[in-house]
Amino acid sequence: MISTKGRYGLRVMIDLAENEGGKPVPLKDIAERQAISKKYLEIIVKELVNAGFVIGTSGKGGGYKLSRDPRNYTAGEILEVLEGTLAPVACLRCGAESCKRESFCKTLPMWKEYAQMTHDFFYKKSLMDLAES
């Protein structure tokens, strides 16, 4: 399940794509437009800055802007930065220990198929696609 952090993070990124116009967008403006607590957005934006997705500037005229063109972000990468892996089960997470049941697990093929469908769905949606919908 995608948490509010992931959902709000997508909304922030969409808001920046729609409202940036080459200038940094104040977080208070995003918070007002999106009806999300500025305090909560500070946490989310900090993670987006740390991931290199957003650039923050302080002072008069400061705010946030995308670090690259909206066409060059996917919903999947944004969600994974904020949520962690989208893997549906622990054994499919990156770096997971080998499961003792892997060779005879009857549900593993289903989980692999589901994980691939989820990955493909979110990674085919660009930020621009979301902003234009």
CORCORCOR-V864014 format. One record per helix or strand of 2 or more residues. SS is the DSSP state (h for helix, s for strand). FROM is the first residue (numbers start at 1). LEN is the number of residues. If there is no record, write none. Layout:
ss=[SS	SS]
from=[FROM	FROM]
len=[LEN	LEN]
This chain:
ss=[h	h	h	s	s	h	h	h	h	h]
from=[4	27	38	54	63	70	75	90	108	127]
len=[16	8	13	4	4	3	9	3	16	6]
